[in-house]
Amino acid sequence: MKSQDTPFVGGPLDGRVLPVLLGLTGHPPKTYRVPVPDAAGGPPTVLVYRRVQAGPSGRFGLHPGWKYEYDPEGDTGGRLRWPWPKPRRTPGATPGDAPDTAHE
């Protein structure tokens, strides 16, 4: 497997450059989760970093690489959207929830 030295910005890993395994496309993962063990023996805290572009594209439009920025909220960042997602259902949006008033 290939890896790439990737810088981390913000949070506890600020300023560190760690080797990150690349995926099949040659890019590092979109999110990088780091479990930190609790000193009191409780559940580990998970630090979440998001992949962003390392800088603006250069003169010839070449990609400068990637870096990870700290995400303090640690949201999941979405759900699996492959191969074809179904639209999200909102309460009251299904046809059976409200009476049909179009034919009155």
Secondary structure, DSSP 8 states (H G I E B T S, - for coil): --EEEEEEESSTTTT-EEEEE--TTS---SEEEEEE--TTSS--EEEEEEEEESS---TT-----EEEEEESS---------S-------TT-STTTS---TT-
